[in-house]
Amino acid sequence: MTETVEATKPNMETVSALAPEETERLGGEIVAALKTVFDPEIPADIYELGLIYKVDIKDDRTVDVEMTLTTPNCPAAAEMPQMVENAVASVPGVGQVNVNIVWEPAWTPDRMTDEARLVLNMW
């Protein structure tokens, strides 16, 4: 069984062997950790930019992160997955972290939160 945290859904249902309080704590702390990772060329964090598509917390505390980049030619493509892995791994109680870059669906500015739009003045 796994716990999936969709980046667009702040409240999620838990289907996990982990206690609901623990999955809630892990989910919240993982999101907070993701918000510390910034695209080097954009002054907004990757979570607010909408680059995180899915965070899957498994019963053994392994965390799978599905993310994208703003473009396949992103200069940070080589280091961004490692930055995300390090941030998520820093959360107490998290086991192994696997980061997968995906290109479908393609990222668009529509995925950004209002906070990111404000920072980037994209209204």
C-alpha positions in Angstrom: 0.0 0.0 0.0 1.2 3.5 -0.6 0.2 7.1 0.2 0.0 9.4 -2.7 0.2 13.2 -2.2 -1.0 15.0 -5.3 0.6 18.4 -5.5 -2.7 20.0 -6.4 -4.7 18.4 -3.6 -4.0 19.9 -0.1 -6.3 17.3 1.6 -5.8 13.7 0.7 -7.2 10.4 1.7 -4.8 7.9 3.3 -4.6 4.3 2.2 -1.5 3.2 4.1 -0.1 1.0 6.8 1.4 4.1 8.4 -0.7 5.9 10.9 -2.7 8.8 9.3 -1.0 11.3 11.6 2.4 10.1 10.4 1.5 10.3 6.7 0.1 13.7 7.3 3.3 14.8 9.1 5.5 13.3 6.4 3.4 14.8 3.6 3.5 18.3 5.2 7.2 18.1 5.9 8.0 16.8 2.5 6.1 19.7 0.9 8.0 22.1 3.2 11.3 20.6 2.1 10.3 20.8 -1.6 9.6 24.5 -1.1 13.3 25.0 -0.2 14.3 23.9 -3.7 14.5 26.8 -6.2 15.0 26.7 -10.0 18.3 28.6 -10.3 16.9 30.8 -13.1 13.5 31.6 -11.5 13.0 33.2 -8.1 10.3 30.8 -7.1 10.4 27.4 -5.5 9.7 24.3 -7.6 6.6 23.3 -5.6 4.9 26.7 -6.2 6.0 26.6 -9.9 4.1 23.4 -10.2 7.0 21.2 -11.1 6.1 18.5 -8.6 3.5 16.3 -10.1 3.3 13.5 -7.5 4.8 12.5 -4.1 4.2 8.8 -3.2 4.9 7.8 0.4 5.1 4.0 0.7 4.6 1.9 3.7 8.3 1.3 4.1 8.8 5.1 4.1 10.3 5.1 0.6 9.3 8.3 -1.2 8.9 8.5 -5.0 8.7 11.9 -6.5 7.5 12.6 -10.0 8.5 16.0 -11.3 9.1 17.9 -14.5 11.2 20.9 -15.5 10.0 24.0 -17.2 11.8 22.9 -20.4 13.8 19.9 -21.5 16.7 22.3 -22.2 16.7 23.5 -18.6 20.3 24.2 -17.5 19.5 22.8 -14.1 18.3 19.5 -15.5 21.4 17.6 -14.3 21.3 18.9 -10.7 17.6 19.4 -10.0 16.7 15.8 -9.3 19.6 15.5 -6.8 18.5 18.8 -5.1 14.9 17.4 -4.8 16.2 14.0 -3.5 18.4 15.7 -0.9 15.6 18.0 0.3 13.1 15.1 0.7 15.7 12.9 2.3 16.3 15.5 5.0 12.8 15.0 6.4 12.9 12.9 9.6 11.4 9.5 9.0 11.8 9.4 5.3 13.6 6.3 3.8 14.9 6.0 0.3 14.0 8.8 -2.1 13.5 8.2 -5.8 13.1 11.2 -8.1 11.8 10.7 -11.6 11.7 13.4 -14.3 8.6 13.1 -16.5 7.6 15.2 -19.6 3.9 14.3 -19.7 1.9 16.2 -19.1 4.1 19.1 -20.3 4.6 21.9 -17.8 2.8 25.2 -18.5 2.6 28.4 -16.5 -1.0 27.4 -15.6 0.5 24.9 -13.1 1.9 27.8 -11.0 0.3 28.8 -7.7 -0.9 32.4 -7.1 2.2 32.8 -4.9 4.5 32.0 -7.8 2.6 34.2 -10.1 3.0 37.1 -7.6 6.7 36.5 -7.2 7.2 36.4 -11.0 4.7 39.2 -11.7 2.8 36.9 -14.1 -0.8 38.1 -13.7 
